[in-house]
Amino acid sequence: MFSPSAGDVRDFFVDARRKRGEGLPLTPLETIAADWIDAHPEYARDLADAEAARTANYPADAGRENPFLHLSMHLSISEQIAIDQPVGIRPAFDALAARLGSAHAAQHEVMECLGTMLWEAQRGGRPPDGAAYVDCVRRRATR
């Protein structure tokens, strides 16, 4: 299993942004990442300097989200939807995106469900509950 360090993740996003900006070829995963970067211009400064990106801190009490965590969640959700894993996430997401009229807004809603699932798994010392995650997205789609 691939377990990138925080520095590896930050380098990946910085490099994807740089390559897109320079018109260089991107891997399929870098293309997805660069599309999410483009959808978040507010992160441009965070991604502009590789060294600064590696050392930046985003404490919870600073009132600012970690752009690398946010982009990583977008990337993870995109991959989950693409392969419908956990089973049912794709139709649940599609229903949510249709209700909201925006795939981007739907991803942000899904992030809340994903974060809750991961927090509950960590707190309870058990594996993530994919069914509960999909149910959370379904509930948001039918509000």
N, C-alpha and C positions, 0 to 999 in steps of 0.2 A: 504494500500500500504506500502511496506517495504521501509524505508528511512534510510539506514545505514549512520552513521557518517563517516568522513574521517578516523578516528581511527579504526572503525569497518572494513572498506575496507582494510586498511593496515594490520590489524590483520588477516583477512581472507587469504590474499595472503601469509603472513609470515607463517601462520599455514599450508596452503596447501603445501608450499615448505618443511616445517619441516616434515610433515606427509609422503610426498613422499620420502624424504631422509631417514626416519626411517622405511620405508616399512609398514607403518600403513594404515589401510583401509581409503579410501577417499569417500566422497559423490560424486555423478555424477558431480555436479558443481565444487567441489574441483579438480576432475580429469581433467576437461577441463582447469581449472586455472593452475594446475600443468603442464599440457602439454604446455601451453603458457609460463610459467616460464622456462621450459626446453628449449624452443625455443629462449629464451633471456638470455643466460648465463651472459651477461653484467650487469644484475640486481642482480646477486648473492650476492654481498656485501650489496646492499640495503635491501635485504630480510633476511639477516643472523641474525639480531639482532632486536627483536620485539620492544624493547624500543627505539632504535635509529630510527627504521622505523616510529614509532608514532610521533616523534618530528622533523624528517627531513623536510627541506624546499627545494623547487625546483622553485626558482623564474625564470620567463620567461627570464630575461636578463642574467642568469647564463650560458646560452648556453647548457643546459642539460635538457632533457625532464623528466617529472615526471614518474617514472616507474610504479607507482600505477595507474595513469591515463591511461597510455599506455596499461597496462595489463587489466584494466577495460574495455577499448574500445575493445580489442580483445575478451573478454568474452561476452560483449554485442553483438558484431557482430556475434559471434558464435551462440548465442541464436537466434538472428534474422534470420540467415540462417536456423537454425534447424526447425523453425516454419514458415518460409517464411512470416515474418512480419517486415516491411510493405510488403504487397503483391507484389511479383515480385523481392524481394531482392535475393532470392535463385538463380533463373536462371540468373539474372544479375551478381551475384557473380561468379557463375559457368563459365559464359562466360569470365569474367575478369581473373579468375584463369587459364582458358585454354589458353587465349592469353598470359599471363605472364609466364605460366609454373610453377606456384608456388602459392599455397593457402595462404602461409604466405605473400608473396609480394602482393597478391590481397587484403588481409586484410588491409595492410598498405595503399593501394590506397583507399579502402572503408573508412578508418579512416578519410581521407581528406574530403570525401563527408559528412560523419557523422558530423565532426567538423564544416563544413560550414553550414550545415542545422541547427545545434543547435545554432550557433552564430547568424545566420539570424533570427531565431525564437526569441531568447533573445533580439536582437537589435530591432526587430519590435514589440515585446510584443505580439506575437501570438504563436499558437501551432506549433510544428515542422511539416514541410511539407514532409510527407513520400513519396509522389509521386515525388517531386523534388529530394529527396535523391536517390531514385531508378533510376531516369533519369540520375543523375550524375554518378552513377556506370555504367549504360548502356553505356553512352558516353565514359567512360574510357575503357570499354571492346571493343569498336569498333575503337579506335584510330589506 
